[in-house]
Amino acid sequence: MVMTRVEGAAELAFADWMSAVQLRTERALERVLPSAENAPARLHDAMRYAVLGGGKRVRPLLVHAAGALAGASPARLDPIACAVELIHGYSLVHDDLPCMDDDELRRGKPTCHVEYDEATALLVGDALQSLAFQVLAEQSVSDNASDQLDMVRMLAQAAGSRGMAGGQAIDLESVGLTLSPEELEFMHIRKTGALIRASVLMGARCGEEMDAEDLARLDRFAKCAGLLFQVVDDILDCESSTATLGKTAGKDRERNKPTYVTVLGTARTSEFAQNLRDEARKALLPFGEAAHRLRELARFIIDRKY
Amino acid sequence: MVMTRVEGAAELAFADWMSAVQLRTERALERVLPSAENAPARLHDAMRYAVLGGGKRVRPLLVHAAGALAGASPARLDPIACAVELIHGYSLVHDDLPCMDDDELRRGKPTCHVEYDEATALLVGDALQSLAFQVLAEQSVSDNASDQLDMVRMLAQAAGSRGMAGGQAIDLESVGLTLSPEELEFMHIRKTGALIRASVLMGARCGEEMDAEDLARLDRFAKCAGLLFQVVDDILDCESSTATLGKTAGKDRERNKPTYVTVLGTARTSEFAQNLRDEARKALLPFGEAAHRLRELARFIIDRKY
């Protein structure tokens, strides 16, 4: 059958849908990031450098996929996608700093503190975090201010000391230690999982109201997807080249950081990834066809090469 | 006349009112900061170290003084006071880092990165910022979610690249430069002024609705108070001892940073401070007695010795 007209995003092939979401996220980020022509110019320039023109935009993809499941309009989802990506972007800039992971390459480019300087990179991360909350509070993501306030709360929790920043602190403390798989999971559920879960739940929150059971299913999916993302990251860090990753490969091993590969070994790590993928798919079953973007994203996360 | 019963905060002498606000802010901060018994323990411990048990709490005092003017209940104002103080606390921790001002003493104690380590201090600042937005979005500061969302927006704008973080970036770029008084003001209106204005306007927002004219008056007061705070800071940095300040004195001069004292000279700086104070008082005149806490605070800011 020849399709003469695209009826809507639901009919796009996954790769095309992904490109479309990545493109609209890029454009939305371009709009919300302050122009480098406004003072302080260097800071604004560095903020744009750190966020624009790169990245897989996994979190915005999750926002839009979960939003699609809940029937939210993509225009409403854009500010949410921006907010989670700005938080993610700030965390990368700070994680790359010399006092943290001391990385010089990110998304195939010099890291922010290498391209600019450490003080600027510190302020870039700080200002990106503020901007995330500003975008979420300013833009119309819901007709209901109370729902929107809930999203601010969700994002703040996901970013904070019991979420992403806390996971990063545990990661730092774990260097050189032997962790159990449970301890590793405790860390990753915070370090990468919290923001991924927030992306899914905020996207869903933007659409029609869901009952508690469906929300719990989505949360289970998001938890598995978040861990899956980290497990695949660990495998890639171990097996891929710096050129493919766009960031320095093998750094975790070199730094003596516990990873799924070092804790479980390669074979059991792959098995764990398959289990997580199965569990993620199972959580989505009751949603049927409506969840197809989330399902495709989980496959993308496990199959990705960078 | 012997007062047998305290009718309300309005009747307390300024010093007692100030102590009462400082105490209730300390208690509110103790409640919202995660317990150091919860993982990640070291991060939570460092967050508490950085925020609790010190500081003049100027911003919470402004929140409560402006809230009193608008008839807001102190209990409603506590989360707002916490939020602005958490943003202020995060900015101090990051400003003290080696790549920024490289300070070892703050509020009479070793700075966060000296007491803990740089990576922890970085994460402390990051997590304190998230917590500020979490507190503001979670707690009941208004019966109207839309007002509360407005406050999130105000705080995010005040903290971000066109507010506090932007002012800090301009400050960094100014080292070694000769600034005009206008350029210095442009920096300070952002670096310290933005959060001080947000404190006043959020506190007022928490009470009865104000008309645009009254809000403009309050904003003018806040702008003057913020600059006044900075001008006095510059005088103190120049004239006081490290022991009195609880932070390293004379650092700005040593670092070749432009200050009001270096740009205007001591005499004109004192004159400028008096002018700002007069303008601040004038802005409050139409409020009459209702503004007495704000008036007293302006006097406190100009008379302070640390």
Interface residues (C-beta under 8 A of the other chain):
Chain A: P34 N38 A39 P40 R42 L43 H44 M47 Y90 S91 H94 L97 C99 M100 D117 E118 A119 T120 L122 L123 G125 D126 A127 Q129 S130 L131 F133 Q134 L136 A137 E138 N144 A145 S146 Q148 L149 D150 V152 R153 L155 A156 Q157 A159 G160 S161 R162 G163 A165 G166 Q168 A169 I170 L172 E173 F186
Chain B: P34 N38 A39 P40 R42 L43 H44 M47 Y90 S91 H94 L97 C99 M100 D117 E118 A119 T120 L122 L123 G125 D126 A127 Q129 S130 L131 F133 Q134 L136 A137 E138 N144 A145 S146 Q148 L149 D150 V152 R153 L155 A156 Q157 A159 G160 S161 R162 G163 A165 G166 Q168 A169 I170 L172 E173 F186
